[in-house]
C-alpha cells in the first residue's frame, strides 16, 4: 500500500515534468508557425504540414489533423476547426486545461486575411506559453517532492488506520 501511494506520487511528478517538456515543444511549434507565416507566406495547411515534420507526438498527430482540416478550409470554420482539434491535443498530452485555453484564442485569428493580426496573436500566445512553461519549470522540483512525500505519508497513515 505504501509502495502504491509512493508510485502515485512519482507518476504525478513525471506528468508535471512531461508538461514542462510539452509546453516547450508547443512554444517552438507556435514560433515555427509564426516564422512560416511571416517569411514563407504559405497557406495554413502547408504550414501545418511543414511544422508537423519537425515535432514528435502528440503534436505531430494534432498538426496532421490541422493540416488535413485546413486544406478544405471555409474561412468561417477556421476557429471551429482549431477549437475542435485542441480537444484531441488535450486528450493525448499532459497539457492542462489552462494551457489549452491559452492557445484556443488563436483560432479566431488564424486564417483571417490580416497577416499582422495573425502574427501578433501568435506572438502573444507564444509569450503566454513561455511564461507558463517558466512558472511550471520553477515549481517542478517543489511539486514533485510534495507529491511523492504526501502520497507516501498518506499511504502510511492509511496503513496505520487499518491496523
FENBELFEN-V804336 format. One record per pair of residues at least 12 apart in sequence whose ideal C-beta (glycine too) atoms are under 8 Angstrom apart, sorted by the first residue. I is the first residue (numbers start at 1). J is the second residue. If there is no record, write none. Layout:
I&J, I&J
This chain:
1&155, 1&158, 1&159, 2&152, 2&155, 2&156, 2&159, 3&155, 4&155, 5&151, 5&152, 5&154, 5&155, 5&156, 5&158, 6&148, 6&151, 6&152, 6&155, 7&151, 8&151, 9&147, 9&148, 9&149, 9&150, 9&151, 9&152, 10&147, 10&148, 12&143, 12&144, 12&147, 12&151, 13&143, 13&144, 13&147, 13&148, 15&94, 16&136, 16&140, 16&143, 16&144, 16&147, 17&140, 17&144, 18&94, 19&94, 19&95, 19&96, 19&99, 19&136, 20&133, 20&136, 20&137, 20&140, 22&58, 22&59, 22&93, 22&94, 22&95, 23&95, 23&99, 23&129, 23&132, 23&133, 23&136, 24&133, 25&55, 25&56, 25&59, 26&59, 26&95, 26&99, 26&103, 26&129, 27&126, 27&129, 27&130, 27&133, 28&55, 29&51, 29&55, 29&59, 29&63, 30&103, 30&122, 30&125, 30&126, 30&129, 31&126, 32&50, 32&51, 32&54, 33&47, 33&48, 33&51, 33&122, 34&119, 34&122, 34&123, 34&126, 36&50, 36&51, 37&115, 37&118, 37&119, 37&122, 38&115, 38&119, 41&115, 43&70, 44&66, 44&70, 44&73, 44&78, 44&110, 44&111, 45&66, 45&67, 45&68, 45&70, 45&71, 45&73, 46&67, 48&63, 48&64, 48&66, 48&67, 48&70, 49&63, 49&67, 51&63, 52&64, 52&67, 57&92, 58&89, 58&92, 58&93, 59&89, 59&93, 61&88, 61&92, 62&85, 62&88, 62&89, 62&92, 65&85, 65&88, 66&81, 66&82, 66&85, 69&81, 69&85, 70&111, 73&111, 75&111, 75&112, 78&107, 78&110, 78&111, 78&112, 79&107, 79&108, 79&110, 79&111, 80&107, 81&107, 82&104, 82&106, 82&107, 82&110, 83&104, 83&107, 86&100, 86&103, 86&104, 98&132, 99&129, 99&132, 102&125, 102&128, 102&129, 102&132, 103&125, 103&129, 105&121, 105&125, 106&121, 106&122, 106&125, 108&121, 109&121, 109&122
